[in-house]
Amino acid sequence: MSDRPTPSGSSTPVDLTVVVPTYNESGNVAELVRLLGEALEGRSAEVLFVDDSHDDTPEQIERVARTSALPVRMIHRDEPVGGLSGAVQAGLAASSAAWCVVMDGDLQHPPELVPVLRDTAEREGVDVVVASRYTGDGSSQGLANATRRAVSSVSTTLTRAMFPVRLADCSDPMTGFFVVRREAVDLANLHPRGFKILLEILARHRLRVAEIPFVFGERLAGESKASFSNGLHFLLQLAALRFGRMSRFAIIGGFGAVVNVALVWLMTHLGAQYLAAAVVAAEATIVMNFLLQERFVFHDLRHEGRSTFSRFWRSFLFNNVETALRLPVVTVLVSTMHVAAWLATAATLLVAFLARFAFHARVVYRPRSHRAATVATPAVAAELDEV
């Protein structure tokens, strides 16, 4: 990794470093620096590119920096480690500013919101301000297609379900556009992988979080870096960060399945009809699973919001509805779409497991919000209107 100061780079301490990880983004560099220069005019700020490119992006950064009024620096990583998240970590480590804004280099993150993020953080006294696609007037319309928007939404829901406390005040932990107080982050405690550095930061620290809405724009030039490999990295990141709660939920679910089968066997051997035995066993298992989840999975969230009875009837109702819907889906997959019975059963059970976990974490045991600031505050709303 080499730190290559550009012609406009300055050693003068600044208040704000805009960290921009880049990978083959040569067509976007000039316009990004121009817009950031306009947005940050008169402010003590710099742009720090952390570049992993194989094209002429480094040369474009150096060329643009020669005429930029805004100080520009670049770190070029010959052997990138940790993907985009590793680039952000390197940028944070190389900054001496009190605050760092992290944003993409493709102009899908509006540069004019950079000062809004910084001012909101100071005004509200928080450690992180997230530019969210899922609050207020925010939108993810800039994603390539409806499929990517749906994947993004589902991934966000699952992620928030896995970290109900740490992400209670963050509606968009998957965004790459945020400002963070540099001293609030222990860089040695981060283990970056893939794209989702904000999730890594929030999951490993207890931080005060506020949000502003933003509209995810369309890419100016170049191609999206999203891929199947990125998706696998994301799943591995989730597993590494939060394996405990979900694994306990899965163990209890598996134990419940064994108890269910045992009850059906016992009752039918005692003379009960199969259908009646199946219904009784299913309801008994649902109740048992709820009690075990209260004790071993969500014990730290029991006092966050609803009463025990309220949690129970929500859990009980959802599990019954899920069971009633899953069996017809299996039938359709097998009889109409000619999917193997074992594969259809396994697929629907996996979907049902994720749905049950997400519902319990996000609805049944949803923690109270401790949000320090939202876009509804008059000062933030006025500043966004001005932008």
N, C-alpha and C positions, 0 to 999 in steps of 0.2 A: 504494500500500500504506500502510495507516495502523495504527499501534500504538495500540490503545485500551485503556489500563489499566483493569481492572475494580475495583470497590470494595475487594476483598480483596487486590489486587495489592500487592506490597511491593518496595522497592528493596534490601532486605537481601540480601546474597549468600547463595546456597543451594548445597548440595552436589549436588543433583539437580534437573534440569528434565525434566518429563514432557511431551514434544512430541506434541500430538494434532492432526493435520491433519483438518479437518472440511469436509464439503460436504453441506449439507442434512441435518444430524443433530440437529435440535432435540429430537426425542423421546428421545435417548440422553444428553443432556448432564447432566441432574440426577443420574441414577443413576451415571454414570461418575464424576462428581466426588465423590459420596458414598462410593463404593467405594474410590476412590483415597485419600480422606481417612482411611478406616479402615485401609487397608493401610500408609499412610505416617505414621501418627500418631506423634509424637515425633521425626520425622526432619526434617532441613533440606531441604525440597523445595518445589517449586512445579509448577503445571500451566500450560502455555503452549499455548493453542489457536491454530492458524493456520487461519483460516477463509476459505473461498472460496464461501460459501453465497449462495443467492438467496432463501432463506426466512427464518424468524425465528430461526435459530440464533444469530446475534450477540446478539440481545436475551435469549435463553434463557441464554447464557453470562453475560451481565452480571447477570441476575436471580439465578442460582444463586450467583454469586461473592459476593453481598451477605451470604449466610449461611454461606459455606464457611469452615471453620477453616484449610483449606489455601489458601495464596496462589494466585490465579488471574490470569493475564494473557491478553490476546488480541491477535493481529495479524489484522486483516481486510484481505484483498487484493481490491481493487476490480477489478484486472486481473491475474488469476492467470497466472503464467508457470511452465512446467515441470510442471504437473499436481500430483499428490500429492507426487512427489519434490521439486518446486520448493518446495512448502509446508514439507516437512521441512527442506530446506536453509535456508529463511528462519528456521525455528524454531531451528536450531542456531546460526545467525549471531546471533540475538537473545538467546541464553543466555550467561550468564557462569558457569554452574555447571561443575564439573569433569566431571560425567557427565550424559549425556542419554539418557533412555529414549524410544524412538519406538514409538507404538502407535496403533491405529485408534480411532476414536471410537464404534464400534458395539457395543462390549462383546463382540466375538468374541475379543478378547485379554483374558485374565483379569487384572484389576487387582491381585489378590492376589499375582501373580508379579512385580510390579514391584520390590519390595524384594529378592526372591530373585535377580533379574538383577543388581541393584546389588551385593549382598553377594558373589555368585559372582565378579564381575569383580575385586573387591578381594582376595578370598581367593586366587584363582588367578593374580593378577598378569597379566591379559590386557587387551587394548584393546577387545575386543568380546565380548559374550555374546549368543548368538542363542537365542531361544525357537523350538525346532524341532518341526515336526509329524512329522518322519521319523527321530527317534531315541528310544530308550527306549520309554516308554509314550505318546509323542506321537501325535496323530491329526489328520486333516483332516476329521473327520466333520461339522463345521459348515458346510462348503461346500454350496451349494444342492442339488446332485444328483450322481449318479455320473459324469455326463459332465464336470462341472467338476472333480471330484476326479481323474479320469483325465487331463484336460488339465493340471492342476496338477502331477501326478506326472511326466508326460512332459516338460513344460517344465523342471522341476527337473533331470531326468536330462540333457536336452540342454544346459542351462546349465552344469552341472558338467562335462560333457564338453568344453565350449568353454574352461573355465578350470580345468584339472585341478590346477594348483599353487596359485593364489590361493584356490580353494574346496576344497582338500584336507581342511580341518578343519571345513567347513560343510556339513551335510546339507540345509539348507533356505535357500538364498540368496534365495528368493522371498518369505520371510516379511517382514511389516512390523512385527514385534515384536522389539525388541532394545535393548540398552544399549551405548553407545559412549563411550569417553573423548574428551571434546571436543577436546583438543589433538592427538589422534592423526589427526584428519581435516583435510586441507587443503581448505577449502570452495571455494577458487578453482580447484581441480583437478577439481571435480565439474561434470558437464554433465547436470543432471537432466532426465528426460523420462519421462512415464508414471508407473507405480506402483512400480517396483522400485528404491527408493533403496538398500537394503542391497547389492544386486548392484553398483550404481554405486560404493559406498564400498569394498567388498572388492576389486573388480576394479582400482581405481585406487590402492590402498594396500597395503603389506605390513604386515598387522596380526596380532597374536596373538589367536586366536579360541577360545572355549569355547562349549559348548552346554548347554541344559537342555531337557527335553521339555515340550511343552504341548499341550493338546487345543484345537483351533480350535473355538470355541463357535458357537452360533447367534445370529444378529442379534436384538437386542432390539426395535428399531423402524427404520422406514425401509426403503429398498431397496438392494440391492447396486449398486455403481457399475461392476461388470465389464461390458465390452462388446466388440464386435468391434474397435472403434477402439482400445481398450486393448491388445488382442492385437497389432495392427499396431505400436503404439508399442513394445511389448515386443520384437518382432522387429527393429525399427529400432535399439533400444538394444543388443541382442545384436550386431548387425552393426557398430555404431559402436565397441563395446568390444572385440570380438574378431573382426575380419574376417581377420586375417593367417593364423592357423593353418588355419581352415576353407577359406579361399581356396586355400592351397597344397595342401591335401588334395584339393580339387575339381580343380585344375589337373593334379595327378598322375593322378587318376582319368580325366580327359578324355584325357590323353596315353596312358594305358594302353589306353583304348578304341580309339584310332587304331592303336596297335601291334597290338592284337588283330586288327583287321580286316586290317591289312597282312600279318600272319603267315598268316591263313587264306587270303588271296589267293595268297600265295607258295606255300604248301604244296599247294593244290589245283592250281595251274598246274604244279607239279612232279609231279603224278600222285597225290597223296594223296587219300583219300576225305574228303568234307566233314566227317563226324562226327568222324573221328580228328583232322583238322586243327583243328576247333573246340575239342576237348578239350585238345590240346597248346597251342594259342594261349591258351586261358583260363588253364591252369596256369602257363604262362610269364609271362603278364601279372600274375598274382597275385604271383609271386615278384619280378618287376621292381618292381611297385608297393610291395611291402614294403621293398625296399632303398632306393627313393627316399624313402619316408616316414621311414625311419630317418635319412636324411641331411638332408632338407629340411623335414619337418613336426614330428617328435617328437624331434629331436636333443637337446633340453634335458631330456628325460625318460628317456633310455636307461639312465641309471645310478640311477634311482629305485627299482627293485625287481627285476624278473625278468631272467633271462639272455637273451641274444640268441636262443638256440634256443627258449626258452620263449615269447618274444614271437612268434617266427616261426610255431610250430605253432598257436598260438591264432589268429593272423591268417589263416593258411592254411586252417584248419578252418572258421572263420567265413565266409570269402569263398566257400568251396565250398558250404557249407550255404545261404547266402544266394542263390547262383546257382541251386541246385537247387530252392529254394522259389519264387523269383521267376517263373520261366517258367511253371509251372502256374497261378500266380495270374493272369498275363496271359491265359492260355488261358481261364480261367473268366470273367474280366471281358469278354472279347471274345465268346465263344461262348454264355455263359449270360445275362450281364447286358447284352449288346449294346452295350458301350462301344466306341467307335472304337479301332482297333488302335493308332494313334499316341498317343492320349490314355492308353490303358491302359499302354502302354510307358513313356511319360513319367512317369506317376504312380508306377508301381512303381520306376522308376529313382530318382526323387526320394526316395521312402521308403527305398529301399536305401542311397542315399548318406548320409542322415541316420543310419540304423541303423549303417552301417559306421563313420562318424565317431564316433558315440557309443560304440560297442563298443571301438574302438581307444583312445580317450581315457580311457574309464572302466575298461577291463579290461586290454587289452594293455599300455598305457603308464601304468597307474594309479600315481600317485606315492605314496610312503610318507606316512602321516599324521604330521603334526607337532603333533597336537592337544595343547593345553596343559591342557585339563580336559574331563571328560565327566561325565555325570550319575552315572556309576558311583562317583565319589569319595564317600566316606562323608559328608563334611560337606554336600555339595550334596544327596545323597539324603535325609539327615535333614531338611533344611530343606524340601524338596519334600513329604516325608511330613507335616510339620507343617502346611503350607499345605493 
